[in-house]
């Protein structure tokens, strides 16, 4: 037992996605019961951009968390704008392959799958949720929905929007634009803008965001 409530087992394995071998980190709570799934998606800096602590936090609270190294699908190390435009569809496909993996993993609730994305990972999470009904909730940190998915959007899982007011990488206007897209569709959503925060959270903003994330996922998964 740890401070979160459940002991967490962290393992790494590989799975196949379109003929590519993809590293997958698994953070599994030792509960002895079937649990909902969260798939964590890193940002443009790659896997070292930080999914480990959020994944461990959620696993400690009873979620099975899977973190795919989706850049391996395209042999990407760091994603600039040109790379993102070129490889985005392949990364989306990898996220969907990860969902399929999670559905078949022992001890998971296949009907309770959520996505947690950071920056580029948030764009991916929202894009996949727009077309994949298996996704039941999205938590997006300082991201948005690509313009290509706005036109003709017909569905979206419930969304938690978390953004820094002073974000110089992904402007906070992206959060407002996403909200404007969700409202006409009557998509359940929550939004929190952190005054003074940039393209990362720290201190009380980080703690608050973590608690909001946990509460939102518990509510919708």
C-alpha positions, 0 to 999 in steps of 0.5 A: 500500500502506498500514499495513494491508496493502492500499490502500483506495478510499473512494467514495460512491454512492446506491442505491434502497431501497423508492423511497428514495435511500440514500447508501452508503459503500464501502471497497474493498481494492485486492487484484485478487481477490474478497473477503468483505463486511462491512456496517457499521451505525451507532448512534442518533447517525447516520452521524457516530457512527463507522463510518469507521475500523472500515470502513477498518481492515477494508478494509485487511485484505481485506474489502469494507465497505459502510456504508449511511446507513440513517436516510435511509430514514425521514428520521431524524437522531437516534433516540430510543426512540420513533423506534426502535420505529417505524422499526426494520422499515424500517431492517432492510429497508434493511440487507437491501437493502444485502446485495442490493447487496453480493451484486451488486457486482463483486469480492465473495464473495456467499456470505461476508457479515457484519454489523458493528453498533454499539449500535442498529446491533448490534440491527439486525445481530442482528435481520437475522441472525435471519431472513436466511440470507445473513448468515454472521457478526455482530460486535456492539458494545454491543448486543443482540437485541430481545425480539421476536426472542428468542421463536421464534428458530431460527437465528443466524449466529456472533456476536462479543459485545463490551460495556463492563462499565460501559455506562450506555446499553445495560446489560451485561446485554444481552450476558448475555441474548444469550449465554443465547439463543445457547447452547441453539441451539448458535450459535458465539459469542465474548464479551468484556466490558471492565472499566471500559469504557462505551458506547464503547471507547478505548485498549487496549480499542479495540485489542483489540476491533478485533483480535478483530473481525478474527480473528472475521470471518476465521474465519467469512467 
